[in-house]
Amino acid sequence: MEFFAAGAQHRERLMLAANRIGKTEGIGGYETTLHLTGRYPHWWQGRRFDRPIRAWVAGKTNETTRDIVQTKLCGPVTGSGSTKAFAGTGLIPGDDLVEKPAWKAGLSDLADTVRVRHVSGGLSTLGIKSYQQGRGSFEGTEQDLIWLDEEPPMDVYAECLVRTMTTDGLVLLTFTPLEGMSEVVLSFLEDGKAP
């Protein structure tokens, strides 16, 4: 609850915690869904968007982003060819997944862009990326929200901060510090030092 509430005052937040405790679904996926749809619970004290947003989500590889982040948000992929779509059984309500997703060329069942109905009546845009695509794939556009699931390379993280700078957007990170006291981890610690 403190993590969610902190979004009202802090643009960058890190949920640094153990494996298998719900960081992806219960923290990153849940908050991302609220911002995409505008369907905030009555108790929500964090940042709110009263309009559709532009958001990115990303994981380490194309495969893990597809199998974990994309599936948590949208549910599994069903059908094939021109009938390929999401089951709509993820955190984003199926009725809010509108239009056919744009699929990444050459990558099986990984979406590039998903459109999500926002309660204001407009459509939020969700872009799906991976660190494997490199820092260059994170250049160029303004974003309101970026959720990075698993620890990003420092150059990707820094680029995400730039993408949200002019929108006063949010950057959420959810990961277990498997790489130890990395540059990204240290950037969140007071004076860049472990307690």
N, C-alpha and C positions, 0 to 999 in steps of 0.2 A: 504494500500500500504506500509506503514511503517512496519507493521508486516511481510509482505512477504520479503521486502528488508533486514530486520534485520537478516534473515536466512543466509545471506552471512557471517556474523561475529559471530552470537550467536547460540550455539548448542541447547539451551533450550529457548522456547518462550511460553508465556501464553497470550491467548486472553481472558481476564477477562471482561465480558460485560453482559448487561441485557439479559433477555430471549427474544426469538423470533426475533432476529435481523439478523440472518444469520451466526452465528459463525460456526455451523456444516457444512452446505453446502458451504457457500461462503468463508470460511477460511480453516478449517481443511480438508474437503472433496476435495475442489479445489486444495489446495497445494499437498495433498497426491496423487491425480490423476496425476498432472504434474510430480511428481517424479517417479511414477510407470511407466508412459508411455514415459517420456522424451520429451513430446510435450509442450515445454515452449513457451509462447507468446513472441513476439519481445520486449515487454516492461519489461520483467521479470528481476529484479535486485537481487533477492535472490539467494540462493544456487542452483546449478544445478548438476545433476548426468548425466554423459555422457555414462553410462552403466546401465544394469539392476540392480535393488536394491532388498534387502530383507526388508520388512516392516511389522509392526504389526499395527492394529487398535484395539481399545478397548473402551467399554462403561461400565456402571455400572452392568447391568445384561445380561444374555444370550439373553433374550427377547428384551431388549431395544437396544442392540448391533445389533441384527438381524433386528429389525423393523426400526431403525433409521440409524445407520452407514452403515451397509451392504446394505440396500436399497438405500441410497443416492449414494453410490459408484457404485453398480452393477445393480440396478433396482430390481423389485420384482422377486421372484422365480416362475418359470412356470413349468408345467409338474409334474410328480411324478415318483417314482421308478428310473429306469435306464434312463428315459428321463428328469429327473429333471435338470434344468439349470437356469441361470439368463436371464431375459428379455433383458438385455443389454441396458436399457433405463436410466441408472444412469449417474453419472459424467464420469465414465470410458467408452469410446466409446465401443459399443457392439462388434465391429470387433477386439478390443484389448483384449477381454476376450477369452483366448484360453484354450483348454483342458477343460475337465469337472472338476468342483470344487470338492475338497474332502470335504465331509459333516461330521459334528461332530456327533458321534454316540449318539443316545438317545435324540437328540435335534432337534426338527422339523424345517427344512429349515434353519438351521444355518450352514454356511460354516466354514470349518476349514482352508482350504488353497485355494487360487485363483491364477491362473497364468495370468499375464498381459503382452502383447507384448510391448516391449520397442523399440523406434525408432532406436536404435543401432543394432537391429536384434535379440537380446536375449530376455529372458523372466524374468520379475520381479516376485517375490513371495510375495503375500499378505497373512499374517496370521491374522485371526479374533479371538479375545479373549474378555473376560469380567473380570471385577474386582471380580465378583462372583466366578470365578474359583480360586481365591486366588493368593498370591504372588508367590507361587511355580510354577504356570503355566507360569510365566514370566521368569523363570530361563533358563540358559543354552546356548542360541545361540546369536551370534552377529547379530545386526540389523543395517541397514542404516537409517531407519526412524521409529519412533513410534508416532502415533497420539492417544492421550487420549481424548475422548469426554466425558465430565462431569468430575467432580473432582474425582481423584483417591485417594485411601488411601495412606498415606505417604510411606508405605512399598512397594507398587506396583510402585509408582513413582520412588523411589530410585532404585529399581531393573531395571526399564527401563533405567535409566541413566547409569547403569553398562553395560547393553546390547549394548549401543551405544558408549561406551567409546573407545574401540579399533578401531572402524570404523570412529571415529570422526563424528558419525551420529547425526541426529536431533531428538529432542523430542518436539512435538507440543502438547499443551493443549488448549482446548476450553471449557470454562464453565462459568456459573453464580455462584457467591460465595454463594450458598444457605446454606452452613455450616458456614458462617461467616468468621472470621479471623482465619482460620485453619492453621495448620503447613505448608501445601502446599502453600496456599495463602501467608503467611508471608515469605516463602522462596524466593518469587519474589519481595518483597518490600525492598526498601533500608533500611539497618540496621534492617530488620525484623519488621519494624513498619509501621503502616498506616500513610499516609500523614496528 
